[in-house]
Protein backbone atom coordinates (compact mmCIF):
# COMPACT_ATOMS: atom_id res chain seq x y z
CA UNK A 1 0.00 0.00 0.00
CA UNK A 2 1.38 3.36 -1.00
CA UNK A 3 0.81 6.40 1.14
CA UNK A 4 1.23 9.81 -0.39
CA UNK A 5 2.41 12.49 1.96
CA UNK A 6 2.36 16.11 0.97
CA UNK A 7 5.06 18.15 2.55
CA UNK A 8 4.76 21.87 2.60
CA UNK A 9 7.82 23.83 3.28
CA UNK A 10 7.92 27.52 3.89
CA UNK A 11 11.20 29.09 2.98
CA UNK A 12 11.97 32.58 4.10
CA UNK A 13 14.56 34.35 2.02
CA UNK A 14 16.00 37.59 3.23
CA UNK A 15 17.25 39.63 0.36
CA UNK A 16 20.44 41.48 1.00
CA UNK A 17 19.96 45.07 -0.04
CA UNK A 18 23.55 46.12 0.37
CA UNK A 19 25.92 44.73 -2.19
CA UNK A 20 29.51 45.13 -1.17
CA UNK A 21 32.00 46.35 -3.71
CA UNK A 22 35.76 46.54 -3.41
CA UNK A 23 38.45 49.08 -4.08
CA UNK A 24 41.42 47.36 -5.63
CA UNK A 25 44.80 49.09 -5.76
CA UNK A 26 47.22 47.97 -8.47
CA UNK A 27 50.99 47.96 -8.54
CA UNK A 28 52.84 50.58 -10.54
CA UNK A 29 56.42 51.71 -11.04
CA UNK A 30 55.77 55.24 -9.82
CA UNK A 31 54.62 55.28 -6.20
CA UNK A 32 56.83 54.50 -3.23
CA UNK A 33 55.83 52.20 -0.39
CA UNK A 34 55.79 55.23 1.87
CA UNK A 35 53.36 57.14 -0.35
CA UNK A 36 51.01 54.15 -0.72
CA UNK A 37 51.03 53.51 3.04
CA UNK A 38 50.40 57.15 3.94
CA UNK A 39 47.60 57.38 1.37
CA UNK A 40 45.86 54.22 2.58
CA UNK A 41 46.02 55.48 6.17
CA UNK A 42 44.60 58.86 5.20
CA UNK A 43 41.96 57.79 2.67
CA UNK A 44 40.88 54.32 3.80
CA UNK A 45 41.43 54.77 7.54
CA UNK A 46 43.87 51.86 7.63
CA UNK A 47 46.09 51.30 10.60
CA UNK A 48 49.79 51.61 9.76
CA UNK A 49 50.05 47.81 9.89
CA UNK A 50 47.11 47.31 7.51
CA UNK A 51 48.47 49.86 5.07
CA UNK A 52 51.93 48.30 5.14
CA UNK A 53 50.51 44.80 4.55
CA UNK A 54 48.40 46.04 1.64
CA UNK A 55 51.37 47.79 0.06
CA UNK A 56 53.42 44.58 0.29
CA UNK A 57 50.59 42.55 -1.27
CA UNK A 58 50.24 45.12 -4.06
CA UNK A 59 53.97 44.97 -4.72
CA UNK A 60 54.29 41.18 -4.83
CA UNK A 61 50.89 40.12 -6.19
CA UNK A 62 50.17 43.10 -8.42
CA UNK A 63 46.97 44.13 -6.67
CA UNK A 64 45.16 44.16 -3.36
CA UNK A 65 41.63 44.81 -2.13
CA UNK A 66 42.04 47.75 0.24
CA UNK A 67 38.42 48.53 1.13
CA UNK A 68 35.04 46.78 0.93
CA UNK A 69 31.76 48.67 1.38
CA UNK A 70 28.71 49.91 -0.46
CA UNK A 71 29.37 51.72 -3.71
CA UNK A 72 28.29 55.15 -2.46
CA UNK A 73 30.93 55.08 0.27
CA UNK A 74 33.69 53.75 -1.97
CA UNK A 75 33.35 56.25 -4.82
CA UNK A 76 34.83 59.25 -2.98
CA UNK A 77 37.59 57.11 -1.47
CA UNK A 78 38.57 55.67 -4.84
CA UNK A 79 38.62 59.19 -6.29
CA UNK A 80 40.98 60.30 -3.53
CA UNK A 81 43.27 57.34 -4.20
CA UNK A 82 43.33 58.21 -7.90
CA UNK A 83 43.96 61.89 -7.10
CA UNK A 84 46.93 60.79 -5.00
CA UNK A 85 48.36 59.02 -8.06
CA UNK A 86 47.53 55.43 -7.13
CA UNK A 87 46.10 53.00 -9.67
CA UNK A 88 42.74 51.93 -8.26
CA UNK A 89 39.28 50.84 -9.32
CA UNK A 90 36.00 49.73 -7.80
CA UNK A 91 34.82 46.22 -8.67
Number of C-alpha atoms within 10 A of each C-alpha: 3 4 5 6 6 6 6 6 6 6 6 6 6 6 6 6 6 9 9 12 17 18 22 18 26 18 20 14 6 10 13 11 16 11 15 23 21 18 19 25 17 15 15 19 13 18 14 13 11 15 23 19 15 21 26 18 17 21 16 10 11 13 19 21 18 19 21 17 14 13 16 9 12 20 15 12 19 23 16 18 22 14 10 14 15 21 17 21 17 17 11
